[in-house]
Amino acid sequence: MRCGVKGVARACGWIGLAGLGIVAVIVAGPTAQGQAPAMPATVAPQAVGQELPIHRIPISGEAAEGYFSPDSKSMICNAKMSDDKDFQVYTFNLDGTNVRRINNKGADACSFYFPDGKKLIWTSTRDNLDMPPGNFSDANDYPQGAELYTSDLEGGHVVRLTTNKVYDAEVTVSPDGKWILFGRQVEGRMDLYKMRPDGTGLFQITHTPDWQEGGAQWMPDGKTIIYRAWKIQDQNQRGMPMQIFTIKPDGTDTKQVTTEAGTNWAPAPAPDGRHFVFVKLLPPRNFEIFMMDVVSGEQRRMTYSDAFDGFPAISADGHWMGFSSSRDAKPGERKMFMYLMDISSLNVGPSKK
């Protein structure tokens, strides 16, 4: 998942608008592993300030960082209902019905559906409650007791996949269901890893001493991974510079996709395999969602709000973009809620063969 930048809102540790603290930084790190940058992006012509139709998903409590089920009818996210001490993993239908808490022990984070729609994978500190709780929003204090688990759709048949007491999170599943992709922090260094759904076959994808990789997702063809990264030297900055990259699952062919200075964060692919959505920090401190064409570099701005808009995801049928926003929070509140944008007119659904 896109877990974790100090001062960037996270669902499992939402620190609110007052804590966002990221301001534009005109710094761009060099390309990863010596690769040439992509062509500079251009913004697609569109009416300024025009958002496609948006509505809030009617679930109670705070909720953020949602991902769609394979049939595009449900979502999984981190939420905090009235009786929750910490953020927990929840699932719900897109109309806000059938809300189900998956875990109720420890603090939960990054979660995802398996492509068959029968299993879930999620992050939790549930078995390491004796360890310092850490902070999912602070890369200098990630919960070292965060482990990965699978379960059925009701939260039963829980299987713990990792037992190493380091930060394991930011998890997704490959389109064919054969690989789990996640981020791991060891002695302060973040890298991407993959393993089989039963926890075997662990493989480290990135080995960069100067970059912190995470928030990775599979492109629809299962042959490419898209992720965000920042330079370790920039880690404590406000407005931390971040760029978006792609890489092959075997760790080869790293390419930098974004080149604009500042924060480029939280990429999520469209089912057409050509577009992805991501978050940019606009001055002075406004998080907005953009869509980018990987081939042409063309960008389209998706949200226009002074509130926080982030954590985008696109449904498998290409109809919806889910995202988290504080746009309906009351004055002084530090809360996010889940929204849907109808993007069917953009034609980014599965390619027709």
VENLINCOR-V232015 format. One record per residue. N is the residue number from 0. SS is DSSP state (helix for helix, strand for strand, loop for the rest). Layout:
BEGIN
n: {N	N}
ss: {SS	SS}
END
This chain:
BEGIN
n: {0	1	2	3	4	5	6	7	8	9	10	11	12	13	14	15	16	17	18	19	20	21	22	23	24	25	26	27	28	29	30	31	32	33	34	35	36	37	38	39	40	41	42	43	44	45	46	47	48	49	50	51	52	53	54	55	56	57	58	59	60	61	62	63	64	65	66	67	68	69	70	71	72	73	74	75	76	77	78	79	80	81	82	83	84	85	86	87	88	89	90	91	92	93	94	95	96	97	98	99	100	101	102	103	104	105	106	107	108	109	110	111	112	113	114	115	116	117	118	119	120	121	122	123	124	125	126	127	128	129	130	131	132	133	134	135	136	137	138	139	140	141	142	143	144	145	146	147	148	149	150	151	152	153	154	155	156	157	158	159	160	161	162	163	164	165	166	167	168	169	170	171	172	173	174	175	176	177	178	179	180	181	182	183	184	185	186	187	188	189	190	191	192	193	194	195	196	197	198	199	200	201	202	203	204	205	206	207	208	209	210	211	212	213	214	215	216	217	218	219	220	221	222	223	224	225	226	227	228	229	230	231	232	233	234	235	236	237	238	239	240	241	242	243	244	245	246	247	248	249	250	251	252	253	254	255	256	257	258	259	260	261	262	263	264	265	266	267	268	269	270	271	272	273	274	275	276	277	278	279	280	281	282	283	284	285	286	287	288	289	290	291	292	293	294	295	296	297	298	299	300	301	302	303	304	305	306	307	308	309	310	311	312	313	314	315	316	317	318	319	320	321	322	323	324	325	326	327	328	329	330	331	332	333	334	335	336	337	338	339	340	341	342	343	344	345	346	347	348	349	350	351	352}
ss: {loop	loop	loop	loop	loop	loop	loop	loop	loop	loop	helix	helix	helix	loop	loop	loop	helix	helix	helix	helix	loop	loop	loop	loop	loop	loop	loop	loop	loop	loop	loop	helix	helix	helix	loop	loop	strand	loop	loop	loop	loop	strand	strand	loop	loop	loop	loop	loop	loop	loop	loop	loop	loop	strand	strand	strand	loop	loop	loop	loop	loop	strand	strand	strand	strand	strand	strand	strand	loop	loop	loop	loop	loop	strand	strand	strand	strand	strand	strand	strand	loop	loop	loop	loop	loop	loop	loop	strand	strand	strand	strand	strand	strand	loop	loop	loop	loop	loop	loop	strand	strand	loop	loop	loop	loop	loop	loop	strand	strand	strand	strand	strand	strand	loop	loop	loop	loop	loop	strand	strand	strand	strand	strand	strand	loop	loop	loop	loop	loop	loop	loop	loop	loop	loop	loop	loop	loop	loop	loop	loop	loop	loop	loop	loop	loop	loop	strand	strand	strand	strand	strand	strand	loop	loop	loop	loop	loop	loop	strand	strand	loop	loop	loop	loop	loop	loop	strand	strand	strand	strand	strand	strand	strand	loop	loop	loop	loop	loop	loop	strand	strand	strand	strand	strand	strand	strand	loop	loop	strand	strand	strand	strand	strand	strand	strand	loop	loop	loop	loop	loop	loop	loop	strand	strand	loop	loop	loop	loop	loop	loop	strand	strand	strand	strand	strand	strand	strand	strand	loop	loop	loop	loop	loop	loop	strand	strand	strand	strand	strand	strand	strand	helix	helix	helix	loop	loop	loop	loop	loop	loop	loop	strand	strand	strand	strand	strand	strand	loop	loop	loop	loop	loop	loop	loop	strand	strand	loop	loop	loop	loop	loop	loop	strand	strand	strand	strand	strand	strand	strand	loop	loop	loop	loop	loop	strand	strand	strand	strand	strand	strand	strand	strand	loop	loop	loop	strand	strand	strand	strand	strand	strand	strand	strand	loop	loop	loop	loop	strand	strand	strand	strand	loop	loop	loop	loop	loop	loop	loop	strand	strand	strand	strand	strand	strand	loop	loop	loop	loop	loop	strand	strand	strand	strand	strand	strand	loop	loop	loop	loop	loop	loop	loop	loop	loop	loop	loop	strand	strand	strand	strand	strand	strand	loop	helix	helix	helix	loop	loop	loop	loop	loop	loop	loop}
END
